[in-house]
C-alpha cells in the first residue's frame, strides 16, 4: 500500500512521510517473521493460515487506492492503513495472549506499541485533510 501511494503525485506531504516511515518499519518486521516461518518449517506468505487475514485489504480496496490521486489517495491510504494496522494489532495481541516464543512476544509487543501510535497519527492526519 505504501509503495502504491508513494508512486502518486499530489499526495499530502505528511501522508508521504508517514508512508515512508511505515515502509521502513514494516520491512524488517516482515523479513524477521518470514525467517521464523522458514525456521519453523512453514512457508512465508502461506494462504489459508487461520487468523492471518486481519486487516488485509481486498482487491477492491487496492483498486480504489490505485485509481485515486491527490487528497482522495491520501484519505483512502490513511483509512485503509488504519484498518490494516488494527488487524496487525489484533494478531499481535493474540500472540501476546497465547504465544510462548520470547522473540515473537517481543515483536508482538513492538507491533502493538508502534502501530497503535501510528493509528493515532493517521487519525489526526485524516482530520487535517
Secondary structure, DSSP 8 states (H G I E B T S, - for coil): -HHHHHT-SS--HHHHHHHHHHHHHHHHHHHHHHHHHHHTT--TT-TT-TTTTTT---HHHHHHHHH--HHHHHHHHHHHHHHHHHHHHHHHHHHHHH---HHHHHHHHHHHHHHHHHHHHHHHHHHH-
